[in-house]
Amino acid sequence: MTMKSSQMPSREEMLRALMTEDETCDGLFYAGVTTTLIFCRPGCPARKPKPEHVEFYSTAREALFAGFRPCKRCHPMDPRREAPEWVAPLLSRVEAEPGRRLRDQELREAGLEPATVRRHFLKAYGLTFQAYCRARRLASAFGDLRRGRSIDDAVFEHGWESHSGFRDAFVKAVGSAPGGARDGDYIRLAWVETPLGPMAAGATEKGLCLLEFTDRRMMEAQLDTLKRRLRLPMLPGESPILDQTRTELGEYFAGKRRTFGVPLIYPGTDFQVNVWNGLLRIPFGETRSYAQLAAEVGIAGGARAVGHANGLNRIAVLIPCHRVTNANGDLGGYGGGLWRKLRLLETEGALRSTIGD
C-alpha cells in the first residue's frame, strides 16, 4: 500500500507529474515502481510505468525502507544540486573590482578551469562568465556616468581599449548612447542565496521588480516582459534595495519576519495588478483557493484567470503567490517548483489549512 504523507499532493497530481516528467515536483515526493522495485524523482526521463504499478513516498528514506532501490538515471538519493563552492567567491571577486578584466589565466591561477566556469555560468545564468564580466563592467561604467564622470574615465577605467568599443557595447546592452546615461535608470540584476536555492533579483532605484528562482522555466520570458514594461536596460549590479531584500529574506527563512518592507515595483495589466495586490493582502500563515482570491479581488467566477495572473507574478515570496492552492486542498501549481511551495508554506505554518490528512 502507498505510504501517503499528509504533506503530499493527491495521487492524481503525482501521477500527472511523473508521466510528464515535471521536474518542478522533484523533492516533493518519490515514485516507486512495483514491477522493477526502483524508485525515482518525478522528473525522471526513464520509461513510464503503468499507473497501477506506481506507489508514492514522501521521502527517499520511506521508499528505501519499502524495499525499492534508487534509479540510476535520476539518482534520487543525490541532494539537489547547489552552486559549486567556487561560484560565490568568484562573483565576490568580480564585484570587488567590477571595472577590471578577469582573464582565463587568472582563473587557472585560482585553481579554476575556464571551460568549467563558462559551462556553469551558461547553465545557471544564461550567459558565459566573460559575458557576465563585460555586463558588470558596463554597469559600473553606467554608474560612473550617472555620477557625472567623463566618458573618457568610463572607457579606460573599466577595461575598454577604445571609445568605439565601449560605445558599441554600451548601446547594445543599454539601448542608448553613453552620453544619455547621466539621467537614466536601469535594472540592477544580482543573485540572492536562499535555503531553497539561488534567486535572481532585479531592482531599479525605486524598488524591487524581480525575484525569481533561477531554475524557473519562464525566467527568460519574465525578463523580456519586465524590460518591456519598465523600458529600462538590465545590467548586473548591486543596490541598497537588493541588500534590504537579502536581509529581509534571511529573516523570513529564519522565522523572524512575517511581513516585508522592501519597496516593490510590479507593472502589468490592470487585471494582473489587481490580482497581485490581492496576493499581498493574504496574511502570513493563511492560504486562499483560486476561487476565493477571485472573489476577494472582485472577479467572481474568475478562478482560472486569477490562476493565470498568479503564475505571471515576477516577485516570488514577497508577493506571496505560494499562498494560493486548489479548492480541494492540493498545492496546485508553482513556477518555482511544488517542493518549494511546500517548504514556503511549512515556513509560514500554513500546511494544516492547505493539505488535508
C-alpha positions as CSV (number, residue, x, y, z in Angstrom):
1,M,0.0,0.0,0.0
2,T,1.2,3.5,-0.8
3,M,2.6,5.4,2.2
4,K,0.8,8.7,1.6
5,S,2.0,11.6,3.7
6,S,-0.4,14.3,4.6
7,Q,2.1,16.7,3.0
8,M,2.0,15.1,-0.4
9,P,-0.2,16.1,-3.3
10,S,-3.1,13.9,-4.5
11,R,-2.3,10.7,-6.3
12,E,-3.8,12.1,-9.5
13,E,-1.5,15.1,-9.3
14,M,1.6,13.0,-8.6
15,L,0.8,10.7,-11.5
16,R,0.5,13.7,-13.8
17,A,3.9,15.0,-12.6
18,L,5.6,11.6,-13.1
19,M,4.1,10.9,-16.5
20,T,5.0,14.4,-17.8
21,E,8.5,14.4,-16.2
22,D,7.6,17.6,-14.2
23,E,11.0,18.5,-12.6
24,T,9.3,21.2,-10.6
25,C,8.0,18.4,-8.3
26,D,11.4,17.0,-7.7
27,G,11.9,16.8,-3.9
28,L,8.2,16.9,-3.2
29,F,7.7,13.1,-3.5
30,Y,9.2,9.9,-4.9
31,A,7.7,7.2,-7.1
32,G,8.3,3.5,-6.6
33,V,7.6,1.1,-9.5
34,T,6.4,-2.2,-8.1
35,T,7.4,-4.3,-11.2
36,T,11.1,-3.2,-11.0
37,L,11.4,-2.2,-7.3
38,I,13.1,1.0,-8.4
39,F,12.2,4.5,-7.1
40,C,12.6,7.8,-9.0
41,R,12.2,11.5,-8.9
42,P,9.1,12.9,-10.6
43,G,11.2,14.4,-13.4
44,C,12.9,11.1,-14.2
45,P,13.2,10.6,-18.0
46,A,13.0,6.8,-17.7
47,R,10.3,4.8,-19.5
48,K,6.9,5.4,-17.8
49,P,5.2,2.5,-15.8
50,K,1.5,1.8,-15.8
51,P,-0.3,3.8,-13.1
52,E,-1.3,0.7,-11.2
53,H,2.3,-0.2,-10.8
54,V,3.3,3.0,-9.0
55,E,3.4,3.8,-5.3
56,F,4.4,7.2,-3.9
57,Y,6.5,8.1,-0.9
58,S,7.2,11.5,0.7
59,T,10.9,10.8,1.3
60,A,13.7,8.7,-0.3
61,R,14.1,7.0,3.1
62,E,10.5,5.8,3.0
63,A,11.0,4.3,-0.5
64,L,14.2,2.6,0.6
65,F,12.5,1.0,3.7
66,A,9.6,-0.1,1.5
67,G,12.1,-2.2,-0.5
68,F,12.8,0.0,-3.5
69,R,16.3,0.8,-4.8
70,P,17.3,4.2,-6.3
71,C,17.1,4.8,-10.0
72,K,20.4,5.0,-11.9
73,R,19.1,7.6,-14.3
74,C,17.7,10.3,-12.0
75,H,19.7,9.5,-8.8
76,P,17.0,10.2,-6.2
77,M,19.5,9.8,-3.3
78,D,21.7,12.6,-4.5
79,P,21.0,16.0,-2.9
80,R,19.6,18.7,-5.1
81,R,22.4,20.3,-7.0
82,E,23.6,23.6,-5.5
83,A,26.1,26.1,-6.9
84,P,29.7,24.9,-6.7
85,E,31.6,26.3,-3.8
86,W,33.8,28.4,-6.1
87,V,30.9,30.4,-7.5
88,A,30.2,32.8,-4.6
89,P,33.9,33.7,-4.1
90,L,34.3,34.3,-7.9
91,L,31.2,36.6,-8.0
92,S,32.6,38.4,-5.0
93,R,35.9,38.9,-6.7
94,V,34.2,40.4,-9.8
95,E,32.0,42.6,-7.5
96,A,35.1,43.9,-5.6
97,E,36.7,45.2,-8.9
98,P,33.9,45.3,-11.5
99,G,36.0,47.6,-13.7
100,R,38.8,45.2,-14.4
101,R,39.1,42.2,-16.7
102,L,39.4,38.8,-15.2
103,R,41.2,36.7,-17.8
104,D,41.3,32.9,-18.2
105,Q,44.9,32.7,-16.9
106,E,43.8,34.3,-13.6
107,L,41.0,31.7,-13.3
108,R,43.6,29.0,-13.8
109,E,45.9,30.6,-11.2
110,A,42.9,30.4,-8.8
111,G,42.5,26.7,-9.5
112,L,39.5,27.0,-11.8
113,E,39.2,25.6,-15.3
114,P,37.8,28.4,-17.6
115,A,35.7,25.9,-19.6
116,T,34.1,24.6,-16.4
117,V,33.3,28.2,-15.3
118,R,31.9,29.0,-18.7
119,R,29.6,26.0,-18.7
120,H,28.3,26.7,-15.2
121,F,27.5,30.3,-16.0
122,L,25.8,29.4,-19.2
123,K,23.6,26.8,-17.5
124,A,22.9,28.8,-14.3
125,Y,22.7,32.3,-15.6
126,G,22.2,32.1,-19.4
127,L,25.5,33.9,-20.2
128,T,29.2,33.0,-20.1
129,F,31.4,34.2,-17.3
130,Q,33.2,36.6,-19.6
131,A,29.8,38.0,-20.8
132,Y,28.8,38.4,-17.2
133,C,32.1,40.3,-16.5
134,R,31.5,42.6,-19.5
135,A,28.0,43.4,-18.4
136,R,29.3,44.1,-14.9
137,R,31.9,46.5,-16.3
138,L,29.2,48.2,-18.3
139,A,27.0,48.6,-15.2
140,S,29.9,50.1,-13.3
141,A,30.6,52.5,-16.1
142,F,26.9,53.4,-16.3
143,G,27.0,54.3,-12.6
144,D,30.1,56.5,-13.1
145,L,28.5,58.3,-16.0
146,R,25.4,59.0,-13.9
147,R,27.6,60.4,-11.1
148,G,28.9,62.9,-13.6
149,R,32.3,61.4,-14.6
150,S,33.5,61.8,-18.1
151,I,33.2,59.2,-20.9
152,D,37.0,59.0,-21.1
153,D,37.0,57.9,-17.4
154,A,34.3,55.3,-18.1
155,V,36.1,53.9,-21.2
156,F,39.6,53.5,-19.8
157,E,38.9,52.7,-16.1
158,H,36.5,49.9,-17.0
159,G,38.6,47.9,-19.3
160,W,37.8,49.1,-22.8
161,E,40.7,49.9,-25.2
162,S,38.8,52.4,-27.4
163,H,35.8,54.7,-27.3
164,S,34.2,52.9,-30.2
165,G,34.4,49.5,-28.5
166,F,32.8,51.0,-25.3
167,R,30.1,52.8,-27.2
168,D,29.1,49.7,-29.2
169,A,29.0,47.5,-26.1
170,F,27.1,50.2,-24.2
171,V,24.5,50.8,-26.9
172,K,23.9,47.0,-27.3
173,A,23.3,46.5,-23.6
174,V,21.6,49.7,-22.6
175,G,19.9,50.7,-25.8
176,S,21.2,54.3,-25.8
177,A,24.5,56.1,-26.3
178,P,26.7,56.6,-23.2
179,G,26.1,60.3,-23.1
180,G,22.4,59.6,-22.3
181,A,23.2,57.6,-19.2
182,R,23.6,60.5,-16.8
183,D,19.9,60.9,-16.3
184,G,18.7,57.3,-16.8
185,D,17.9,54.4,-14.5
186,Y,18.5,50.7,-15.1
187,I,17.5,47.3,-13.6
188,R,20.3,46.0,-11.4
189,L,20.5,42.2,-11.6
190,A,22.0,40.2,-8.8
191,W,21.8,36.7,-7.3
192,V,20.4,36.0,-3.8
193,E,21.1,32.8,-2.0
194,T,18.3,31.3,0.0
195,P,17.7,27.9,1.8
196,L,15.5,26.9,-1.2
197,G,18.2,27.7,-3.8
198,P,19.5,30.8,-5.6
199,M,17.2,33.5,-6.8
200,A,17.6,36.2,-9.4
201,A,16.8,39.6,-8.1
202,G,16.3,42.9,-10.0
203,A,15.9,46.4,-8.7
204,T,15.6,49.9,-10.0
205,E,16.4,53.0,-8.0
206,K,12.7,52.9,-6.7
207,G,12.1,49.3,-5.8
208,L,12.5,45.6,-6.3
209,C,11.0,44.5,-9.6
210,L,12.2,40.9,-9.9
211,L,12.7,37.9,-7.5
212,E,12.6,34.5,-9.1
213,F,14.2,31.1,-8.5
214,T,17.0,30.8,-11.1
215,D,15.7,27.5,-12.4
216,R,12.2,28.7,-13.2
217,R,11.4,27.8,-16.8
218,M,9.7,31.1,-17.5
219,M,12.7,33.2,-16.4
220,E,13.7,34.4,-19.9
221,A,10.1,35.4,-20.7
222,Q,9.8,37.2,-17.4
223,L,12.9,39.2,-18.0
224,D,11.8,40.2,-21.5
225,T,8.4,41.3,-20.1
226,L,10.0,43.3,-17.4
227,K,12.3,45.2,-19.7
228,R,9.3,45.9,-22.0
229,R,7.1,47.1,-19.1
230,L,9.7,49.3,-17.4
231,R,11.5,50.3,-20.6
232,L,14.8,50.0,-18.8
233,P,18.0,48.1,-19.6
234,M,19.3,45.3,-17.4
235,L,22.8,45.0,-16.1
236,P,24.5,43.1,-13.3
237,G,24.8,45.3,-10.2
238,E,24.0,45.9,-6.6
239,S,22.0,48.5,-4.7
240,P,20.6,49.2,-1.2
241,I,17.3,47.7,-2.2
242,L,18.9,44.4,-3.1
243,D,20.8,44.5,0.2
244,Q,17.5,45.0,2.0
245,T,15.9,42.1,0.1
246,R,18.7,39.8,1.2
247,T,18.4,40.8,4.8
248,E,14.6,40.5,4.9
249,L,14.6,37.2,3.1
250,G,17.2,35.9,5.6
251,E,15.0,37.0,8.5
252,Y,11.9,35.4,6.9
253,F,13.5,32.0,6.4
254,A,14.9,32.2,10.0
255,G,11.4,32.6,11.3
256,K,12.0,36.2,12.4
257,R,9.9,38.1,9.8
258,R,6.3,37.8,8.7
259,T,6.0,41.0,6.5
260,F,8.4,42.7,4.1
261,G,9.4,46.3,3.9
262,V,11.1,46.3,0.6
263,P,9.5,48.7,-1.9
264,L,8.1,46.8,-4.8
265,I,7.5,47.6,-8.5
266,Y,5.2,45.2,-10.4
267,P,3.9,46.7,-13.6
268,G,1.2,44.7,-15.5
269,T,-2.3,45.0,-16.9
270,D,-4.9,46.4,-14.6
271,F,-6.2,42.9,-14.1
272,Q,-2.8,41.4,-13.2
273,V,-2.0,44.2,-10.8
274,N,-5.4,43.8,-9.1
275,V,-4.6,40.1,-8.6
276,W,-1.1,40.8,-7.3
277,N,-2.5,43.4,-4.9
278,G,-4.9,40.6,-3.7
279,L,-1.9,38.3,-3.1
280,L,-0.3,41.0,-0.9
281,R,-3.4,41.0,1.3
282,I,-3.2,37.3,2.1
283,P,-1.8,37.2,5.7
284,F,1.2,35.2,6.7
285,G,0.2,31.7,7.8
286,E,-3.0,31.7,5.7
287,T,-4.0,30.4,2.2
288,R,-6.7,31.1,-0.3
289,S,-8.1,29.0,-3.1
290,Y,-8.1,30.5,-6.6
291,A,-11.8,30.9,-6.4
292,Q,-11.6,32.7,-3.0
293,L,-8.9,35.0,-4.3
294,A,-11.0,35.8,-7.4
295,A,-14.0,36.7,-5.2
296,E,-11.8,38.9,-2.9
297,V,-10.5,40.9,-5.9
298,G,-14.0,41.3,-7.3
299,I,-13.8,38.7,-10.1
300,A,-16.4,36.1,-9.1
301,G,-16.1,33.0,-11.2
302,G,-12.7,34.1,-12.5
303,A,-10.6,31.4,-10.7
304,R,-8.9,30.3,-14.0
305,A,-8.0,33.8,-15.0
306,V,-6.7,34.6,-11.5
307,G,-4.6,31.5,-11.6
308,H,-3.0,32.6,-14.8
309,A,-2.2,36.1,-13.4
310,N,-0.9,34.4,-10.3
311,G,1.6,32.4,-12.4
312,L,2.9,35.6,-14.0
313,N,3.9,37.2,-10.7
314,R,7.6,38.2,-11.0
315,I,8.3,38.8,-7.3
316,A,8.2,35.4,-5.6
317,V,7.8,35.1,-1.8
318,L,7.4,38.9,-1.3
319,I,4.2,38.8,-3.4
320,P,3.0,35.5,-1.9
321,C,1.6,33.6,-4.9
322,H,2.6,30.4,-2.9
323,R,-0.3,31.1,-0.6
324,V,-2.9,30.2,-3.3
325,T,-3.9,26.5,-3.5
326,N,-6.5,24.3,-5.2
327,A,-10.1,24.3,-3.9
328,N,-9.6,20.6,-2.8
329,G,-6.6,21.5,-0.7
330,D,-3.9,20.3,-3.1
331,L,-0.9,22.5,-3.6
332,G,-1.7,23.4,-7.2
333,G,1.0,24.9,-9.4
334,Y,4.0,26.9,-8.6
335,G,6.6,28.3,-11.1
336,G,9.5,27.7,-8.7
337,G,8.6,24.1,-8.1
338,L,5.9,22.5,-5.9
339,W,8.6,21.3,-3.4
340,R,9.5,25.0,-2.8
341,K,5.8,25.9,-2.4
342,L,5.5,23.2,0.2
343,R,8.6,24.5,2.0
344,L,7.4,28.1,2.0
345,L,4.0,27.0,3.4
346,E,5.9,25.0,6.1
347,T,7.9,28.0,6.9
348,E,4.7,30.0,7.5
349,G,2.9,27.3,9.3
350,A,0.1,27.2,6.7
351,L,0.1,23.5,5.9
352,R,-2.9,22.5,8.1
353,S,-5.2,24.7,6.1
354,T,-3.6,23.7,2.8
355,I,-3.3,19.9,2.8
356,G,-5.8,17.5,4.3
357,D,-5.0,14.5,6.4
